[in-house]
Amino acid sequence: MTELKRTPIFPLYADIQGSRCIDFGGWELPVQFYGIQKEHEAVRERAGLFDVSHMGEFFVEGEGAEAFIQHMTTNDVTRIADGQAQYTLLCYPNGGVVDDLLVYRLAQDRYMLVVNASNIDKDFAWLTEHLPETGVSLTNASANMALLALQGPAALAIIQPLTDAALNQLKPFHFMEKVQVAGTEALVSRTGYTGEDGFEMYIDAQDAKALWQALLEAGEAHGLLPAGLGARDTLRFEARLPLYGQELSQDITPLEASLGFFVKLDKDDFIGREALLKQKAEGTPRKLVGIEMIDKGIPRSHYPVYAGEELIGEVTTGTQSPTLKRNLGLALINKDFAAIDTEVFVEIRGKKLKAKVIKAPFYKRT
């Protein structure tokens, strides 16, 4: 049996009574500390702190770094400047997705790529396979880095007193390097995966425990809670933020997943461009939509979706929304049935239960 990997914060999970860990892509990670509902509400109303140190970090450096990333990813990396981050995707030649990721421009010839934990080895191999012979170096720094995410409306009030850096002036998808936060040097970015305001802190792995404890202490007066994978999933789901392996995969293109904004088909050639151009011209056969249950039942991942007797797709993610208290799902279905208010049926434990197509995201921060 393969031993599960652990983040630098793992020894501190036991300090929180009620913490429960699960196997998540080969990592032993907390699914919850105080309960998914409580942690979800904390992030929506106050703040939550996530240990996401399992994520992967690659550094791309050299005079050819920008051109390499431009060729490998769907977005236009030439549109960002030093100190900016960009959401983008790696695609296969057929348009399917290798992974979705964030690109941080540290300098014109130096970038950091942040990839999904379960895809670290695959992504590194894919990038290495396409690396030019000269002008670009690729380094996997994942084992030496940790990542903490402070999310929620009180995030700024919690973190600002811990640093002299003017984080209140940091715009979304912008970052600062070498920021001292509670005595720990961090790259601090105004990014997150919850639909709320917040900050992500990339630090040396050996500094992770000290910063985790300092943030929990600083946030206590604001109602901050540590939060696990369960709340991370319900929060991102309400905001229609995709999860690789569910809304994205080697068989699901960015256009089908309603991520066309992050696919710049007018830029120079990139891997997958030809297939995506064709798909856009012909129209995607499937579309990711929001659904709401009319009959009593909760749609779960991979539940079949029907229009009458016709199988038209499946649920990618579904749950009872902790914020809205409604049974909601994201479903990848035949485009002919994707119009708002279209009646569909979700098969739950052998029964076809009525649902309808609704607008997504389900939640937007005011």
C-alpha positions as CSV (number, residue, x, y, z in Angstrom):
1,M,0.0,0.0,0.0
2,T,1.4,3.4,-1.0
3,E,2.0,5.8,1.8
4,L,0.0,9.0,1.6
5,K,1.9,12.3,1.2
6,R,1.4,14.9,3.9
7,T,1.8,18.7,3.9
8,P,4.0,20.6,6.4
9,I,0.9,21.6,8.3
10,F,-0.3,18.0,8.8
11,P,1.1,17.7,12.4
12,L,-1.0,20.6,13.4
13,Y,-4.3,19.1,12.2
14,A,-4.5,17.0,15.4
15,D,-4.6,20.2,17.5
16,I,-8.1,20.9,16.2
17,Q,-10.6,18.5,17.7
18,G,-12.9,17.1,15.1
19,S,-10.4,17.3,12.2
20,R,-10.9,14.4,9.8
21,C,-8.5,13.5,6.9
22,I,-9.1,11.5,3.8
23,D,-7.0,10.3,0.8
24,F,-7.2,13.0,-1.8
25,G,-5.2,12.1,-4.9
26,G,-2.5,10.4,-2.8
27,W,-2.4,13.1,-0.1
28,E,-3.7,12.8,3.5
29,L,-5.7,16.0,3.7
30,P,-8.4,17.4,6.0
31,V,-11.9,17.1,4.6
32,Q,-13.2,19.1,7.6
33,F,-12.2,20.5,11.0
34,Y,-15.5,21.8,12.5
35,G,-17.9,20.6,9.8
36,I,-18.4,21.5,6.2
37,Q,-21.4,23.7,6.8
38,K,-19.7,25.8,9.5
39,E,-16.5,26.2,7.5
40,H,-18.4,27.2,4.4
41,E,-20.4,29.8,6.3
42,A,-17.3,31.1,7.9
43,V,-15.7,31.8,4.5
44,R,-18.9,33.4,3.1
45,E,-19.5,35.6,6.1
46,R,-16.1,36.0,7.8
47,A,-13.0,34.1,6.8
48,G,-11.5,30.6,6.4
49,L,-7.9,29.4,6.3
50,F,-7.0,26.6,3.9
51,D,-3.9,24.5,3.8
52,V,-3.4,23.9,0.1
53,S,0.3,23.0,0.2
54,H,-0.4,19.9,-1.9
55,M,-0.7,22.1,-5.0
56,G,2.3,22.1,-7.4
57,E,4.7,24.9,-8.3
58,F,6.9,24.9,-11.3
59,F,9.3,27.7,-12.3
60,V,9.9,28.5,-16.0
61,E,12.9,30.6,-16.6
62,G,15.0,31.9,-19.5
63,E,14.8,34.2,-22.5
64,G,12.3,31.8,-24.2
65,A,10.1,31.4,-21.1
66,E,7.3,33.7,-22.3
67,A,7.2,32.1,-25.8
68,F,7.2,28.6,-24.3
69,I,4.2,29.4,-22.0
70,Q,2.4,31.1,-24.8
71,H,2.7,28.0,-27.0
72,M,1.7,25.6,-24.1
73,T,-1.3,27.5,-22.7
74,T,-4.7,28.7,-24.0
75,N,-4.7,32.3,-22.6
76,D,-2.4,35.1,-23.8
77,V,0.5,35.4,-21.3
78,T,1.8,38.5,-23.2
79,R,-1.1,40.4,-21.7
80,I,0.2,40.3,-18.1
81,A,3.0,42.3,-16.6
82,D,5.3,41.6,-13.7
83,G,3.3,41.1,-10.5
84,Q,0.2,39.8,-12.3
85,A,-1.3,36.3,-12.3
86,Q,-3.4,34.7,-15.1
87,Y,-5.8,31.7,-15.1
88,T,-5.2,29.5,-18.1
89,L,-5.2,25.9,-19.3
90,L,-2.9,23.3,-20.8
91,C,-4.6,21.4,-23.7
92,Y,-3.9,18.3,-25.7
93,P,-3.9,18.6,-29.5
94,N,-7.6,17.4,-29.6
95,G,-8.6,20.3,-27.3
96,G,-9.0,18.1,-24.2
97,V,-7.5,19.5,-21.0
98,V,-4.2,18.4,-19.5
99,D,-4.8,20.7,-16.5
100,D,-6.0,24.2,-15.5
101,L,-3.5,26.4,-13.7
102,L,-2.3,29.9,-12.7
103,V,0.6,31.6,-14.3
104,Y,2.5,34.2,-12.2
105,R,4.8,36.6,-14.1
106,L,7.8,37.2,-11.8
107,A,9.8,38.9,-14.5
108,Q,9.9,38.9,-18.3
109,D,12.1,35.8,-18.2
110,R,10.8,34.1,-15.0
111,Y,7.3,32.6,-14.3
112,M,5.7,30.4,-11.7
113,L,3.1,27.9,-12.7
114,V,0.7,26.6,-10.1
115,V,-0.9,23.3,-11.0
116,N,-3.3,20.8,-9.4
117,A,-1.8,18.3,-7.0
118,S,-3.1,15.2,-8.7
119,N,-1.5,16.4,-12.0
120,I,1.9,17.4,-10.8
121,D,3.8,14.5,-12.4
122,K,1.7,14.5,-15.5
123,D,2.0,18.2,-16.1
124,F,5.7,18.3,-15.5
125,A,6.2,15.4,-18.0
126,W,3.9,17.2,-20.5
127,L,5.8,20.5,-20.2
128,T,9.2,18.7,-20.3
129,E,8.2,16.8,-23.5
130,H,7.6,20.1,-25.3
131,L,10.5,22.1,-23.8
132,P,12.8,23.7,-26.4
133,E,16.4,22.5,-26.5
134,T,17.7,26.0,-25.5
135,G,16.4,29.2,-23.9
136,V,14.1,27.7,-21.3
137,S,14.6,25.8,-18.0
138,L,11.8,24.1,-16.1
139,T,12.0,23.3,-12.3
140,N,9.6,21.5,-10.1
141,A,9.7,23.3,-6.7
142,S,6.5,21.6,-5.3
143,A,8.3,19.6,-2.5
144,N,10.0,22.7,-1.1
145,M,7.0,25.1,-1.1
146,A,3.8,25.4,1.0
147,L,0.6,27.3,0.2
148,L,-1.9,28.8,2.6
149,A,-5.2,30.5,1.4
150,L,-6.9,33.0,3.6
151,Q,-10.4,33.6,2.1
152,G,-13.5,35.6,3.0
153,P,-14.7,39.2,3.6
154,A,-12.5,39.6,6.7
155,A,-9.3,38.3,5.0
156,L,-7.8,41.7,4.5
157,A,-8.6,42.8,8.1
158,I,-6.9,39.7,9.4
159,I,-3.7,39.8,7.3
160,Q,-3.0,43.5,7.0
161,P,-1.9,44.0,10.6
162,L,0.6,41.2,10.2
163,T,2.6,43.0,7.4
164,D,3.9,46.4,6.4
165,A,3.0,45.7,2.8
166,A,0.0,47.6,1.5
167,L,-2.1,44.6,0.7
168,N,-5.2,46.7,0.6
169,Q,-3.9,48.2,-2.6
170,L,-3.3,44.8,-4.2
171,K,-5.8,44.2,-7.0
172,P,-7.3,40.8,-7.8
173,F,-4.9,38.5,-9.7
174,H,-2.0,40.7,-8.7
175,F,0.8,39.7,-6.2
176,M,3.8,40.9,-4.3
177,E,7.0,39.0,-3.7
178,K,9.1,38.9,-0.5
179,V,6.4,40.2,1.7
180,Q,6.9,39.7,5.5
181,V,3.7,38.2,7.0
182,A,4.1,37.6,10.7
183,G,7.8,37.3,10.2
184,T,7.5,34.8,7.3
185,E,8.6,35.8,3.8
186,A,5.9,35.1,1.3
187,L,4.7,35.7,-2.2
188,V,1.2,37.1,-1.5
189,S,-1.4,37.1,-4.3
190,R,-5.0,38.3,-4.3
191,T,-6.4,35.1,-5.6
192,G,-8.4,32.1,-4.4
193,Y,-10.8,29.3,-5.2
194,T,-13.9,30.2,-3.2
195,G,-15.7,33.1,-4.9
196,E,-14.7,35.4,-2.1
197,D,-12.0,38.0,-1.6
198,G,-8.8,36.6,-0.2
199,F,-5.1,36.0,-0.3
200,E,-2.8,33.1,-1.1
201,M,0.6,32.9,0.5
202,Y,3.4,30.9,-1.2
203,I,6.1,30.2,1.4
204,D,9.1,27.9,2.1
205,A,7.8,24.6,3.4
206,Q,9.7,24.9,6.7
207,D,7.9,28.2,7.5
208,A,4.4,26.9,7.0
209,K,3.5,25.8,10.5
210,A,4.5,29.2,12.1
211,L,2.5,31.2,9.5
212,W,-0.6,28.9,9.9
213,Q,-0.6,29.4,13.7
214,A,0.0,33.2,13.3
215,L,-3.0,33.5,10.9
216,L,-5.3,31.4,13.1
217,E,-4.4,33.5,16.1
218,A,-4.8,36.8,14.2
219,G,-8.1,35.7,12.8
220,E,-9.7,34.5,16.1
221,A,-11.3,37.8,16.9
222,H,-12.8,37.9,13.3
223,G,-14.4,34.5,13.5
224,L,-11.8,32.8,11.3
225,L,-12.0,29.0,11.0
226,P,-9.6,26.5,9.5
227,A,-11.4,24.9,6.5
228,G,-10.9,21.6,4.7
229,L,-11.5,20.1,1.3
230,G,-15.3,19.7,1.9
231,A,-15.9,23.5,2.2
232,R,-13.4,24.2,-0.5
233,D,-15.4,22.1,-2.9
234,T,-18.8,23.6,-1.9
235,L,-17.5,27.1,-2.1
236,R,-15.9,26.7,-5.5
237,F,-19.0,24.8,-6.8
238,E,-21.3,27.7,-5.9
239,A,-19.1,30.1,-7.8
240,R,-18.9,27.7,-10.7
241,L,-15.1,27.3,-10.5
242,P,-14.1,24.1,-12.3
243,L,-12.5,21.1,-10.6
244,Y,-10.1,19.1,-12.8
245,G,-11.5,15.6,-13.2
246,Q,-15.1,16.8,-13.0
247,E,-15.7,19.9,-15.0
248,L,-12.5,19.5,-16.9
249,S,-10.6,16.5,-18.2
250,Q,-8.8,15.1,-21.2
251,D,-12.3,14.4,-22.7
252,I,-13.8,17.8,-21.9
253,T,-12.6,21.0,-23.7
254,P,-12.5,24.5,-22.2
255,L,-15.2,25.6,-24.6
256,E,-17.6,22.8,-23.4
257,A,-16.8,23.8,-19.8
258,S,-17.9,27.5,-20.5
259,L,-14.3,28.7,-20.2
260,G,-14.0,30.2,-23.6
261,F,-12.9,33.6,-22.1
262,F,-9.6,32.0,-21.1
263,V,-9.0,30.6,-24.6
264,K,-7.5,33.2,-26.9
265,L,-8.0,31.7,-30.3
266,D,-6.7,34.9,-32.0
267,K,-3.1,34.6,-30.6
268,D,-0.3,32.7,-32.1
269,D,-0.5,28.9,-32.4
270,F,-0.8,26.9,-29.2
271,I,-1.3,23.2,-28.5
272,G,-5.0,22.4,-29.1
273,R,-5.8,25.7,-31.0
274,E,-6.7,23.9,-34.3
275,A,-9.2,21.6,-32.6
276,L,-10.7,24.4,-30.5
277,L,-11.0,26.7,-33.6
278,K,-12.9,23.9,-35.3
279,Q,-15.1,23.2,-32.3
280,K,-16.0,26.9,-32.0
281,A,-16.8,27.1,-35.7
282,E,-19.0,24.0,-35.6
283,G,-20.4,24.7,-32.1
284,T,-19.7,22.6,-29.0
285,P,-21.8,19.4,-28.9
286,R,-22.0,19.7,-25.1
287,K,-22.3,22.5,-22.7
288,L,-21.8,22.8,-18.9
289,V,-24.9,24.2,-17.3
290,G,-26.4,24.7,-13.9
291,I,-29.3,22.6,-12.8
292,E,-31.7,22.8,-9.8
293,M,-33.7,19.9,-8.6
294,I,-37.5,20.3,-8.6
295,D,-38.2,16.8,-7.1
296,K,-36.6,16.0,-3.8
297,G,-33.0,14.7,-4.3
298,I,-29.4,15.7,-4.5
299,P,-27.5,15.4,-7.8
300,R,-24.1,13.9,-7.4
301,S,-21.1,13.5,-9.7
302,H,-21.7,11.1,-12.6
303,Y,-25.4,10.8,-12.1
304,P,-27.0,10.5,-15.6
305,V,-29.1,13.4,-16.9
306,Y,-32.1,12.7,-19.3
307,A,-34.5,14.7,-21.5
308,G,-37.5,12.4,-21.4
309,E,-36.0,9.0,-22.2
310,E,-32.9,10.4,-24.0
311,L,-29.6,10.3,-22.1
312,I,-28.2,13.8,-22.7
313,G,-25.2,13.9,-20.3
314,E,-24.2,13.7,-16.6
315,V,-23.8,15.7,-13.5
316,T,-20.2,16.8,-12.9
317,T,-20.6,18.2,-9.4
318,G,-23.7,18.5,-7.2
319,T,-24.8,19.1,-3.6
320,Q,-27.2,21.0,-1.4
321,S,-25.8,24.5,-1.6
322,P,-24.8,25.5,2.0
323,T,-25.4,29.2,1.1
324,L,-28.7,28.9,-0.9
325,K,-30.1,25.8,0.8
326,R,-31.1,24.4,-2.7
327,N,-30.2,21.1,-4.4
328,L,-28.0,22.3,-7.2
329,G,-25.6,20.7,-9.7
330,L,-23.3,21.4,-12.7
331,A,-24.0,19.1,-15.6
332,L,-22.3,18.6,-18.9
333,I,-25.2,17.9,-21.3
334,N,-26.2,18.0,-25.0
335,K,-26.2,21.6,-26.1
336,D,-29.8,21.2,-27.5
337,F,-31.1,21.0,-24.0
338,A,-29.0,23.8,-22.4
339,A,-31.5,26.7,-22.5
340,I,-32.5,28.2,-19.2
341,D,-35.7,26.6,-17.7
342,T,-35.4,23.4,-19.9
343,E,-36.8,20.5,-18.0
344,V,-34.5,17.6,-17.4
345,F,-34.3,14.5,-15.3
346,V,-31.5,13.3,-13.0
347,E,-31.3,9.6,-12.3
348,I,-30.9,9.2,-8.5
349,R,-30.8,5.6,-7.1
350,G,-32.7,4.3,-10.1
351,K,-35.4,7.0,-10.2
352,K,-35.6,9.8,-12.7
353,L,-36.2,13.0,-10.7
354,K,-37.3,16.3,-12.2
355,A,-34.9,19.2,-12.5
356,K,-34.4,22.3,-14.6
357,V,-31.6,24.2,-16.2
358,I,-30.7,27.4,-14.4
359,K,-28.1,30.1,-14.6
360,A,-24.6,29.5,-13.1
361,P,-22.6,30.6,-11.2
362,F,-25.1,30.1,-8.4
363,Y,-23.4,32.6,-6.1
364,K,-21.6,35.9,-6.8
365,R,-19.9,38.1,-4.2
366,T,-21.7,41.4,-3.8
